[in-house]
C-alpha cells in the first residue's frame, strides 16, 4: 500500500503510526480537518490540511477516526472533492488487519477435538454500563438454564457480578480503551487457540476481536464469530464491517441497526434483531407528581460525557427549563469525565436546589430511581437502543428523548413519550413544559410506556433465542 495518508490525527492515528513503523509500511502524510492542528507534529509527521490530497496521484487514504455521526460525510468527500477512488479509502480496522497479517501471529496447532465452547467477550473491565449489565445477565441466564461449556472472558473478582458466575469466568482482561498493542493481540490469540473449537460473542470491536479474526483466517472451521451491534453510528458500522469476512452472525439491538447493516452489504439471513430485557417489578408501585404546586420530577441515568451522550445539551436543557419557568426537580445519576463540569455549571447557574447529582448508582437500584421520576430525559446524538430509556419506560417514566435510531423501536411520539431533534434543547424543554402543565398526561403516557416495554422484556424468551443462535453456531 504505497503513498498512504492518514486522515485524522487522534489516538487511532498514533496507534497506526507506531504499528506501521514496526512493519516498515511507509506513511506519506497525516492530514486533519481541524485547522488548529495544522503544523503540529505527531510521531515526526507534520499535520497538514486535507487539501494536499488534491495533488495526490494513486494514493491511499485511511480514515483513522471513529465518527459518532450516523453517516460520516468524509468518505463521500474524499471521493468527490479529492478524487480518491473508493477502493483506495480504508478504515482504521482495515489497516490494522493488513498490518497484523504481515506478522506471524497464529501458531501452528495440533487440533485435539474437544467439546465446542461458547465464549462471551468481556475482556475490558465490566463496569455499570448498559452493555455490561446485559452481558452479565445473558451469560448468567444461559448458565442458569443449563447451557453447557459457556464462559465469560473477563477479569475475575469484579464487583456487581452475579453470585455463582465466578465458576464460568476465563480470567483475561486488557482494560480500558483498546490500544491494539502487538503483545495484547498475541495474548488474545493464545487464549483463543487454547479454547478451540469455539464460538465467540463480541459486543465491541477490540483486541480480542482482532485476535479471533486472525485465528479464523488460519482455522476457519474451528471458530465462529457472533457480533452484537449495540451502536448505530458510522464509526461502529465501519469497525464491524472491517471484519465482515470473519463474522458468521450479527445480533442487532434495534431494527434500524439491522436495516443499516443490510444496506451496507450484510446478508439479511445473517442478522437478527433482539431486545435486551430489563429488570422490572411485576406490580408497579409508584406515584406521579400530579399536584401543579409540586415540581415535576425529571431523571437522567447514564455516563456524563459529551461524546455521544451530549451532556452539554443536557446542561442547555436545564437553562431552558429555567427560562420557561418550569416547576421541576432534575435528578442526574451517573459518572464520567463531565461530572465536575456539570457540578460547576449547576452551582454557577444557582440551580442547586432544583438539580441533584447522585453519582453512579448500583444497577440493582435503577428501578427505585426511575419510579421516583415522572420524565426520563436522553440527550444523546447516537444510541443503538438505550437500556436506560427502556428501564425508565418499564418503571412508568415518560421518555423525552432525541431522535436516535434505537429510540424509534420503543417510543411513539405523542403517545407514550416525545421525540425531539438531536441537539434541540429548546424542543426538549418545550415538551417537558407541556407535560408539567398537563400532569394527567404524565400518568397516561407513563402507563403506555410501561406496557410497551412489558411485552418486550421476557427474559426467558431472550435466553431461549440465544440458546437457539448459539446452537446454530456450533
TORDRENKOL-953178 format. One line per 4 residues: number of its first residue (from 0); their letters; for each residue x, y, z of N, C-alpha, C. Coordinates in steps of 0.1 Angstrom, whole numbers. Layout:
<rs>
NUM> A> X,Y,Z,X,Y,Z,X,Y,Z  ...
</rs>
This chain:
<rs>
0> XXXX> 9,-12,0,0,0,0,9,12,0  13,17,-12,22,28,-13,14,41,-13  21,52,-9,15,66,-9,3,66,0  5,62,12,-6,61,22,-6,74,31
4> XXXX> -18,80,31,-21,91,40,-31,87,51  -28,92,63,-37,90,74,-46,103,76  -59,101,76,-68,112,78,-73,112,93  -70,122,100,-73,123,115,-60,120,123
8> XXXX> -58,129,133,-45,129,140,-47,125,155  -58,118,158,-60,115,172,-54,102,176  -60,95,186,-54,83,192,-52,72,183  -62,70,174,-61,59,164,-50,62,154
12> XXXX> -48,74,151,-36,77,142,-23,74,148  -22,77,161,-10,74,169,-7,59,169  -18,51,171,-16,37,172,-11,32,158  -17,37,147,-13,32,134,1,36,131
16> XXXX> 5,48,134,19,53,131,29,44,137  27,40,150,36,31,157,36,17,151  25,12,148,24,-1,142,30,-2,128  27,8,120,32,9,106,47,10,106
20> XXXX> 53,17,115,67,18,116,73,4,119  66,-4,127,71,-17,131,72,-27,119  63,-25,109,62,-34,98,68,-27,85  74,-16,87,81,-9,77,71,-5,65
24> XXXX> 59,-1,69,50,4,59,51,19,60  54,26,49,56,40,49,44,48,49  44,59,55,32,69,55,37,81,48  29,86,38,33,98,31,29,111,38
28> XXXX> 19,110,47,15,122,54,3,120,63  1,129,72,-11,129,81,-18,142,79  -31,141,77,-40,153,75,-51,153,85  -57,165,87,-68,166,97,-76,178,92
32> XXXX> -89,177,94,-99,188,91,-98,199,101  -93,197,113,-92,207,123,-79,216,120  -82,228,116,-71,237,112,-62,241,123  -67,240,136,-59,243,148,-48,233,149
36> XXXX> -48,222,143,-38,211,144,-27,212,133  -30,220,123,-21,221,111,-7,227,116  3,220,112,17,225,116,22,218,128  13,212,136,18,204,148,24,191,143
40> XXXX> 32,185,152,40,173,149,34,161,156  32,150,149,28,137,156,37,127,150  45,121,159,55,110,155,63,114,143  68,126,144,77,131,133,70,135,120
44> XXXX> 57,135,120,49,139,108,42,152,111  43,161,102,36,174,104,21,172,99  12,176,107,-2,175,104,-5,186,94  -12,182,83,-14,191,72,-29,192,69
48> XXXX> -33,202,61,-46,203,56,-50,192,46  -62,187,46,-66,177,37,-65,181,22  -63,194,20,-62,199,6,-50,194,-1  -40,189,6,-28,183,-1,-32,170,-8
52> XXXX> -44,164,-4,-48,152,-11,-52,155,-26  -55,167,-29,-60,171,-42,-48,168,-52  -36,169,-48,-25,167,-57,-19,153,-56  -26,144,-49,-20,130,-48,-25,122,-59
56> XXXX> -15,114,-65,-18,105,-76,-16,91,-71  -26,83,-73,-26,68,-69,-23,67,-54  -29,75,-46,-27,74,-32,-38,66,-25  -35,62,-13,-45,56,-4,-47,65,8
60> XXXX> -59,65,13,-62,73,25,-69,64,35  -64,64,47,-70,57,58,-77,67,67  -90,65,69,-98,74,78,-96,68,92  -88,74,100,-84,68,113,-94,70,124
64> XXXX> -102,81,123,-110,84,135,-124,77,135  -129,76,147,-142,69,150,-153,80,150  -162,80,140,-172,90,139,-185,86,146  -190,95,155,-202,93,162,-214,97,154
68> XXXX> -212,102,141,-223,106,133,-230,93,127  -243,94,124,-249,83,118,-243,79,104  -239,90,97,-232,88,84,-221,99,83  -209,94,83,-198,103,83,-195,108,69
72> XXXX> -196,122,66,-195,127,53,-181,126,46  -171,124,54,-157,125,49,-155,114,38  -162,103,39,-160,92,30,-164,96,16  -176,103,15,-180,108,2,-171,120,-3
76> XXXX> -167,128,7,-159,140,3,-146,136,-3  -140,125,3,-127,120,-3,-129,116,-17  -140,110,-21,-142,106,-35,-146,118,-44  -155,126,-38,-160,137,-47,-151,149,-48
80> XXXX> -145,153,-36,-137,166,-36,-122,163,-39  -117,151,-35,-103,148,-36,-100,138,-46  -110,132,-53,-109,123,-64,-101,110,-59  -103,106,-47,-97,93,-42,-107,82,-45
84> XXXX> -103,72,-53,-112,61,-56,-117,54,-43  -129,49,-43,-134,42,-32,-126,30,-27  -120,23,-37,-112,11,-33,-99,15,-27  -96,28,-27,-83,33,-21,-85,40,-8
88> XXXX> -98,40,-3,-101,46,10,-104,34,20  -96,34,31,-98,23,41,-100,28,55  -105,20,63,-108,24,77,-96,20,86  -97,24,98,-87,21,109,-85,6,110
92> XXXX> -96,-1,111,-95,-16,113,-91,-23,100  -95,-18,88,-90,-23,76,-75,-23,76  -69,-12,80,-54,-11,80,-48,-19,91  -55,-20,103,-50,-29,114,-48,-43,109
96> XXXX> -59,-48,102,-59,-62,97,-47,-64,88  -45,-54,79,-33,-56,69,-20,-56,77  -19,-48,87,-6,-47,95,-4,-60,101  -14,-66,108,-11,-78,116,-11,-90,107
100> XXXX> -16,-89,95,-15,-100,85,0,-102,81  8,-91,83,22,-92,80,30,-99,91  24,-100,102,31,-106,114,27,-120,115  36,-128,121,33,-142,123,27,-144,136
104> XXXX> 13,-142,137,6,-141,149,0,-154,154  -3,-163,145,-11,-175,149,-2,-188,147  1,-194,158,10,-206,158,3,-218,151  11,-227,146,5,-240,141,0,-247,153
108> XXXX> -11,-254,151,-18,-261,162,-22,-275,159  -18,-284,167,-22,-298,165,-36,-299,172  -47,-300,164,-60,-300,170,-63,-312,178  -68,-310,190,-73,-320,198,-88,-317,200
112> XXXX> -96,-324,193,-111,-321,192,-118,-323,205  -120,-312,212,-128,-313,225,-142,-308,222  -149,-306,233,-163,-301,232,-163,-286,227  -173,-283,219,-174,-269,213,-178,-260,225
116> XXXX> -170,-249,227,-173,-240,237,-179,-227,232  -185,-220,241,-191,-206,237,-184,-196,247  -178,-186,242,-172,-176,250,-179,-162,247  -181,-155,257,-186,-141,256,-175,-132,260
120> XXXX> -172,-123,251,-161,-113,253,-165,-102,263  -157,-102,274,-159,-91,283,-145,-87,288  -136,-86,278,-121,-85,281,-117,-71,285  -127,-62,287,-124,-50,294,-131,-51,308
124> XXXX> -128,-42,317,-134,-43,330,-148,-39,329  -157,-48,334,-171,-47,332,-177,-38,343  -179,-25,340,-184,-16,349,-199,-16,349  -206,-4,351,-220,-4,353,-228,1,341
128> XXXX> -222,0,329,-229,5,317,-240,-5,312  -248,-1,303,-259,-9,298,-255,-22,291  -244,-21,283,-239,-32,276,-234,-42,286  -227,-37,296,-221,-46,306,-232,-53,314
132> XXXX> -242,-46,317,-253,-52,325,-260,-63,317  -262,-60,304,-268,-70,295,-259,-83,294  -246,-80,292,-236,-91,290,-236,-101,302  -235,-95,314,-235,-103,326,-249,-111,327
136> XXXX> -260,-104,324,-273,-110,325,-275,-122,316  -271,-120,303,-273,-131,293,-264,-143,296  -252,-141,300,-243,-152,304,-249,-159,316  -253,-152,326,-258,-159,338,-271,-166,335
140> XXXX> -280,-160,326,-292,-166,322,-290,-179,315  -280,-180,306,-276,-192,299,-271,-203,309  -263,-198,319,-258,-207,329,-269,-213,337  -279,-205,341,-290,-209,349,-298,-220,342
144> XXXX> -300,-218,329,-308,-228,322,-301,-240,317  -288,-242,322,-281,-254,319,-273,-254,306  -271,-243,300,-263,-243,287,-248,-247,291  -243,-257,283,-230,-263,286,-218,-256,280
148> XXXX> -207,-257,286,-194,-252,280,-195,-237,277  -200,-229,286,-202,-215,284,-193,-207,293  -186,-197,288,-177,-189,297,-177,-174,293  -175,-166,303,-174,-151,302,-159,-148,303
152> XXXX> -153,-142,292,-139,-139,292,-138,-125,298  -133,-124,311,-132,-111,318,-123,-113,330  -121,-102,337,-113,-102,349,-121,-109,361  -115,-118,368,-122,-124,379,-123,-114,391
156> XXXX> -132,-117,400,-133,-109,413,-137,-95,410  -146,-92,400,-151,-79,398,-164,-77,407  -166,-64,410,-179,-61,417,-191,-63,408  -202,-64,414,-215,-64,407,-216,-76,397
160> XXXX> -210,-87,400,-212,-99,392,-222,-108,399  -230,-115,391,-240,-124,397,-233,-135,405  -239,-138,416,-234,-148,425,-234,-161,418  -222,-168,418,-221,-181,412,-214,-181,398
164> XXXX> -213,-169,392,-208,-168,378,-193,-170,378  -186,-169,390,-172,-170,390,-166,-183,385  -174,-194,385,-170,-207,380,-171,-207,365  -176,-197,359,-178,-197,344,-170,-185,338
168> XXXX> -160,-180,345,-152,-169,340,-138,-174,336  -133,-170,324,-120,-172,320,-112,-159,323  -103,-160,332,-96,-148,337,-87,-141,326  -92,-131,320,-85,-124,309,-90,-110,308
172> XXXX> -82,-100,309,-87,-86,309,-76,-77,303  -79,-69,294,-70,-59,288,-73,-45,292  -84,-43,298,-88,-29,304,-89,-18,294  -97,-8,298,-97,5,291,-99,5,276
176> XXXX> -95,16,270,-97,17,256,-87,9,248  -91,1,238,-81,-8,231,-70,0,225  -58,-4,227,-46,2,222,-40,-6,210  -45,-18,208,-41,-27,197,-26,-29,197
180> XXXX> -20,-31,209,-6,-34,210,-4,-49,206  8,-51,200,10,-65,195,10,-75,206  15,-72,218,15,-81,229,1,-85,233  -8,-75,232,-22,-78,236,-29,-87,226
184> XXXX> -26,-85,213,-31,-93,202,-26,-108,204  -13,-109,207,-7,-122,209,-13,-129,221  -16,-122,232,-22,-128,243,-36,-133,239  -43,-125,232,-57,-129,227,-56,-142,218
188> XXXX> -47,-142,209,-45,-153,200,-43,-166,208  -33,-165,218,-30,-177,226,-42,-182,234  -50,-172,239,-62,-176,246,-72,-184,237  -74,-178,226,-84,-184,216,-79,-198,212
192> XXXX> -67,-199,208,-61,-212,204,-63,-223,215  -62,-219,227,-63,-228,238,-78,-232,240  -88,-224,236,-102,-227,238,-108,-233,225  -101,-235,215,-108,-240,202,-112,-255,205
196> XXXX> -122,-259,198,-131,-252,189,-142,-244,197  -145,-232,192,-154,-223,200,-162,-213,191  -172,-208,197,-179,-196,192,-176,-185,202  -173,-173,196,-170,-161,205,-180,-151,201
200> XXXX> -187,-145,212,-197,-135,210,-190,-121,215  -190,-112,206,-184,-99,208,-195,-88,209  -193,-78,218,-201,-67,220,-194,-54,216  -182,-55,213,-174,-43,208,-162,-48,200
204> XXXX> -157,-40,192,-146,-43,183,-133,-40,191  -126,-50,196,-115,-48,205,-103,-57,201  -93,-57,209,-81,-66,206,-84,-80,205  -94,-85,213,-97,-99,212,-105,-102,199
208> XXXX> -112,-93,195,-119,-94,182,-109,-96,170  -99,-87,171,-88,-88,160,-81,-102,161  -78,-106,174,-72,-119,176,-80,-130,170  -93,-130,173,-102,-140,168,-103,-141,153
212> XXXX> -103,-129,147,-103,-128,132,-90,-134,126  -79,-131,132,-66,-137,128,-66,-152,129  -71,-157,140,-72,-172,142,-81,-178,132  -92,-171,129,-102,-177,119,-96,-177,105
216> XXXX> -87,-168,102,-81,-169,88,-73,-182,87  -67,-187,98,-59,-199,97,-67,-212,100  -77,-211,109,-85,-222,113,-100,-219,112  -105,-217,99,-119,-212,97,-129,-222,102
220> XXXX> -126,-235,103,-137,-244,108,-137,-246,123  -128,-240,130,-127,-242,144,-132,-231,152  -137,-220,146,-142,-209,153,-153,-202,146  -163,-198,153,-174,-190,148,-174,-176,156
224> XXXX> -178,-166,149,-178,-152,155,-192,-147,154  -198,-143,165,-211,-136,166,-208,-122,170  -213,-112,163,-212,-98,166,-225,-92,171  -225,-87,183,-237,-80,188,-235,-65,186
228> XXXX> -243,-59,178,-242,-44,175,-251,-36,184  -245,-30,194,-253,-21,203,-253,-6,198  -245,-3,188,-243,11,184,-248,14,170  -251,26,167,-258,30,155,-250,41,147
232> XXXX> -238,43,151,-231,54,144,-222,48,133  -217,57,124,-209,53,113,-196,46,117  -190,51,128,-178,45,133,-180,31,137  -191,28,144,-194,14,148,-196,5,136
236> XXXX> -204,10,126,-206,1,114,-193,-2,107  -185,8,105,-172,6,98,-163,-3,106  -162,-1,119,-154,-10,127,-158,-25,125  -171,-27,126,-176,-41,125,-174,-46,111
240> XXXX> -177,-38,101,-177,-44,87,-163,-46,82  -153,-41,89,-139,-44,85,-137,-59,87  -144,-65,96,-143,-80,100,-154,-88,93  -161,-83,83,-172,-89,78,-169,-103,73
244> XXXX> -158,-105,67,-155,-119,61,-153,-129,72  -151,-125,85,-149,-134,96,-161,-135,105  -171,-127,103,-183,-127,112,-193,-136,106  -198,-146,114,-208,-155,110,-222,-151,112
248> XXXX> -224,-143,123,-238,-139,126,-238,-125,133  -248,-117,131,-250,-104,137,-263,-104,145  -261,-99,158,-273,-96,166,-274,-81,168  -285,-75,164,-287,-61,165,-297,-57,175
252> XXXX> -295,-46,183,-304,-43,194,-316,-34,189  -316,-31,176,-328,-24,171,-329,-27,156  -341,-25,151,-344,-28,137,-337,-18,128  -335,-6,133,-328,4,125,-313,0,122
256> XXXX> -307,-6,132,-293,-11,130,-293,-22,120  -302,-31,121,-303,-42,111,-304,-37,97  -313,-27,95,-315,-21,82,-302,-15,77  -295,-8,86,-283,-2,81,-272,-12,78
260> XXXX> -271,-23,85,-261,-33,82,-264,-39,69  -277,-42,67,-281,-48,54,-278,-39,42  -281,-26,44,-278,-16,34,-263,-15,31  -255,-18,41,-241,-17,39,-234,-30,34
264> XXXX> -243,-40,31,-238,-52,25,-239,-65,32  -244,-65,44,-245,-78,52,-258,-85,47  -257,-98,46,-269,-106,42,-280,-105,53  -292,-103,49,-303,-103,59,-304,-116,66
268> XXXX> -300,-127,60,-301,-140,66,-291,-142,78  -281,-133,78,-271,-134,89,-275,-125,101  -286,-118,101,-289,-108,111,-302,-110,118  -302,-109,131,-314,-110,139,-315,-97,148
272> XXXX> -327,-93,150,-329,-81,159,-333,-87,173  -327,-82,183,-330,-86,197,-334,-74,206  -342,-77,215,-345,-67,226,-339,-71,239  -330,-64,244,-324,-67,257,-334,-66,268
276> XXXX> -338,-76,275,-348,-75,286,-342,-67,297  -351,-59,304,-347,-51,315,-354,-56,328  -348,-53,339,-354,-57,352,-367,-49,355  -376,-55,361,-388,-47,365,-396,-55,376
280> XXXX> -404,-48,383,-413,-54,393,-426,-57,386  -431,-69,389,-444,-74,382,-455,-64,386  -455,-60,398,-465,-50,402,-459,-37,404  -462,-27,397,-456,-14,397,-463,-5,408
284> XXXX> -455,-2,418,-460,7,429,-452,20,428  -459,31,423,-452,44,421,-463,54,421  -459,67,423,-469,78,422,-463,88,411  -472,97,407,-467,108,398,-470,121,405
288> XXXX> -463,131,400,-464,145,406,-476,152,399  -488,149,403,-500,154,397,-504,168,402  -499,171,414,-502,184,420,-494,195,413  -501,205,407,-494,215,400,-484,223,408
292> XXXX> -486,223,421,-477,230,430,-464,223,433  -464,210,430,-452,202,433,-443,202,420  -430,201,422,-422,201,410,-423,188,402  -423,189,389,-423,177,381,-409,170,382
296> XXXX> -408,157,384,-396,150,386,-390,145,373  -378,150,370,-371,146,358,-358,138,361  -356,128,353,-344,120,356,-335,118,344  -322,116,347,-312,112,336,-304,101,343
300> XXXX> -301,90,337,-292,80,342,-283,75,331  -270,77,332,-261,73,322,-247,80,324  -238,77,315,-225,83,315,-226,99,314  -218,106,321,-217,120,320,-206,124,310
304> XXXX> -209,123,297,-199,125,287,-205,134,276  -197,141,269,-201,149,257,-202,140,245  -192,131,244,-191,122,232,-203,113,233  -212,113,223,-224,105,221,-235,109,231
308> XXXX> -232,110,244,-242,112,254,-247,127,254  -239,136,249,-242,150,248,-247,156,261  -239,155,271,-242,162,284,-242,177,283  -235,182,273,-235,196,270,-249,201,266
312> XXXX> -257,192,259,-270,196,256,-279,195,268  -277,185,277,-285,184,289,-283,196,297  -271,202,298,-269,214,306,-277,226,299  -278,226,286,-286,236,279,-301,235,283
316> XXXX> -305,222,284,-319,219,287,-322,225,301  -313,224,311,-315,230,324,-318,245,323  -310,252,315,-312,266,314,-325,269,307  -329,262,297,-341,264,290,-353,262,300
320> XXXX> -352,252,309,-363,250,319,-364,262,328  -352,268,331,-353,280,340,-359,291,332  -356,293,320,-361,304,312,-376,303,310  -381,290,309,-395,288,307,-403,287,321
324> XXXX> -395,289,331,-401,289,345,-409,276,348  -403,265,344,-409,252,347,-406,249,362  -417,244,368,-416,239,382,-410,225,381  -397,223,384,-391,210,382,-381,207,392
328> XXXX> -378,194,393,-366,189,400,-359,179,391  -346,180,389,-339,171,380,-328,163,387  -330,150,387,-320,141,393,-311,134,382  -298,136,384,-288,131,375,-280,120,381
332> XXXX> -282,107,376,-275,96,382,-264,91,371  -252,91,376,-241,87,367,-228,94,370  -218,89,363,-205,95,365,-198,96,351  -187,103,351,-179,104,338,-170,116,339
336> XXXX> -164,119,328,-154,130,327,-160,143,329  -173,144,327,-180,157,327,-187,160,341  -185,151,350,-192,152,363,-189,166,370  -176,169,371,-172,182,377,-178,194,369
340> XXXX> -178,192,356,-183,203,348,-198,206,350  -205,195,351,-220,196,354,-221,202,368  -214,198,378,-215,203,391,-212,218,392  -201,222,385,-198,236,384,-209,244,378
344> XXXX> -214,239,367,-225,245,359,-237,248,368  -241,238,375,-253,238,384,-250,249,395  -238,249,400,-235,259,410,-235,273,404  -229,275,393,-227,288,386,-241,294,383
348> XXXX> -250,285,378,-264,290,374,-273,291,386  -268,287,398,-276,289,410,-289,280,410  -287,268,405,-299,259,404,-297,246,413  -289,248,423,-285,236,431,-298,230,438
352> XXXX> -308,238,441,-319,233,448,-328,225,439  -327,227,426,-335,220,416,-328,209,409  -315,208,411,-307,197,404,-299,189,414  -301,176,414,-294,167,423,-285,158,415
356> XXXX> -272,159,418,-262,150,412,-260,138,422  -264,126,417,-264,115,426,-252,106,425  -244,109,414,-232,100,411,-237,86,406  -228,77,405,-231,64,400,-239,56,410
360> XXXX> -250,50,405,-258,42,414,-258,27,410  -258,18,419,-258,4,415,-270,0,407  -268,-10,398,-278,-13,389,-290,-19,396  -288,-25,408,-300,-31,415,-309,-20,421
364> XXXX> -304,-7,420,-312,4,425,-319,12,414  -317,7,401,-322,15,390,-337,16,389  -344,5,393,-359,6,393,-364,16,403  -357,16,415,-361,25,425,-359,40,420
368> XXXX> -348,42,413,-345,55,408,-356,60,398  -360,51,389,-370,55,379,-384,57,384  -387,49,394,-400,50,400,-403,64,406  -392,71,409,-393,84,415,-394,95,405
372> XXXX> -392,92,392,-392,102,381,-405,102,373  -410,114,370,-421,115,361,-416,114,346  -405,120,344,-400,121,330,-386,116,329  -382,109,319,-369,104,316,-363,111,304
376> XXXX> -351,117,306,-345,125,295,-333,118,289  -332,118,276,-320,113,270,-316,123,259  -304,129,260,-299,139,250,-289,134,240  -287,121,239,-277,115,231,-278,119,216
380> XXXX> -267,119,209,-268,120,194,-266,107,188  -263,96,195,-261,83,190,-265,73,200  -275,65,198,-279,54,207,-283,42,198  -277,30,201,-282,18,194,-296,15,198
384> XXXX> -298,14,211,-311,13,218,-308,14,233  -310,25,239,-306,28,252,-313,20,263  -306,11,270,-312,4,281,-318,13,291  -311,24,294,-316,33,304,-330,38,301
388> XXXX> -332,41,288,-346,45,284,-356,34,286  -352,22,282,-361,10,284,-364,8,299  -354,10,307,-356,8,322,-365,19,327  -364,31,322,-372,42,326,-387,39,322
392> XXXX> -389,35,310,-402,33,305,-409,22,313  -402,11,315,-409,-1,322,-412,3,336  -406,13,342,-410,18,355,-419,30,355  -425,33,343,-435,42,342,-431,57,340
396> XXXX> -418,59,338,-414,73,335,-416,76,320  -420,88,317,-423,92,303,-410,97,296  -406,90,285,-394,94,278,-396,107,270  -386,116,272,-385,128,263,-371,127,258
400> XXXX> -369,123,246,-356,118,241,-353,124,227  -341,123,223,-336,127,210,-339,116,200  -340,120,187,-343,110,176,-331,102,172  -327,93,181,-316,84,177,-322,71,171
404> XXXX> -315,63,164,-320,52,156,-327,42,165  -322,39,177,-327,29,186,-340,33,193  -342,46,195,-353,51,202,-366,47,195  -366,47,182,-378,45,174,-384,31,176
408> XXXX> -377,22,181,-383,8,184,-393,9,196  -391,19,204,-399,18,217,-408,31,220  -403,42,215,-410,55,218,-419,59,206  -432,60,209,-441,65,198,-444,80,202
412> XXXX> -439,89,194,-441,103,197,-455,107,198  -458,114,210,-471,118,213,-481,108,218  -476,96,220,-484,85,226,-479,80,239  -466,76,239,-460,71,252,-448,79,256
416> XXXX> -446,91,249,-434,99,251,-433,109,240  -422,116,240,-419,126,230,-405,124,224  -404,126,211,-391,125,204,-388,139,198  -376,144,201,-372,157,196,-359,156,187
420> XXXX> -357,166,179,-345,165,171,-332,165,179  -322,158,174,-309,158,181,-303,172,182  -298,175,194,-292,188,198,-302,199,200  -315,196,200,-325,206,202,-330,207,216
424> XXXX> -322,215,224,-325,217,238,-339,224,240  -341,234,231,-354,241,231,-366,232,230  -366,223,220,-377,215,218,-379,205,230  -368,200,236,-369,192,247,-375,199,259
428> XXXX> -371,211,262,-376,219,273,-391,222,270  -395,224,258,-409,227,255,-418,215,258  -413,202,255,-421,190,257,-422,188,273  -411,191,280,-412,189,294,-421,200,300
432> XXXX> -421,212,295,-430,222,300,-445,218,297  -447,212,285,-461,208,282,-466,197,292  -457,188,295,-461,177,305,-463,183,318  -454,193,322,-456,199,335,-469,207,337
436> XXXX> -474,212,325,-486,219,326,-499,210,323  -496,198,320,-507,188,317,-504,175,325  -505,176,338,-500,165,346,-507,151,344  -519,151,340,-526,139,338,-520,131,327
440> XXXX> -514,138,317,-507,131,306,-495,123,311  -489,128,321,-477,121,326,-481,107,330  -491,105,338,-496,92,342,-500,84,330  -508,90,321,-513,83,309,-501,78,300
444> XXXX> -492,87,297,-481,83,289,-472,73,296  -470,75,309,-462,66,317,-467,52,317  -480,50,318,-485,36,318,-484,30,304  -486,38,293,-484,33,280,-469,29,277
448> XXXX> -460,37,283,-446,34,282,-443,21,288  -448,19,300,-446,6,307,-452,-6,299  -464,-5,294,-470,-15,286,-461,-19,274  -456,-8,267,-447,-10,256,-436,-19,259
452> XXXX> -429,-17,270,-418,-25,274,-421,-38,280  -432,-39,287,-436,-52,293,-436,-64,283  -441,-61,271,-443,-72,261,-429,-75,255  -419,-67,257,-406,-69,251,-395,-74,261
456> XXXX> -399,-75,274,-389,-78,284,-391,-92,290  -393,-101,281,-394,-115,286,-380,-121,286  -374,-122,297,-360,-127,298,-359,-141,294  -369,-149,297,-369,-163,293,-368,-165,278
460> XXXX> -376,-157,271,-376,-158,256,-363,-153,251  -357,-143,257,-344,-138,253,-333,-148,254  -333,-155,265,-323,-166,267,-325,-177,258  -338,-181,255,-341,-192,246,-336,-188,232
464> XXXX> -338,-175,228,-333,-171,215,-318,-173,214  -311,-169,225,-296,-170,224,-292,-185,224  -299,-193,231,-296,-208,230,-298,-213,216  -308,-208,209,-310,-212,195,-299,-207,186
468> XXXX> -295,-195,187,-285,-189,179,-272,-196,181  -268,-198,194,-255,-204,197,-255,-219,193  -266,-226,194,-267,-240,189,-264,-240,174  -270,-231,167,-268,-230,153,-253,-227,149
472> XX> -246,-221,158,-232,-217,155,-222,-228,158  -227,-239,163,-217,-250,167,-214,-258,154
</rs>
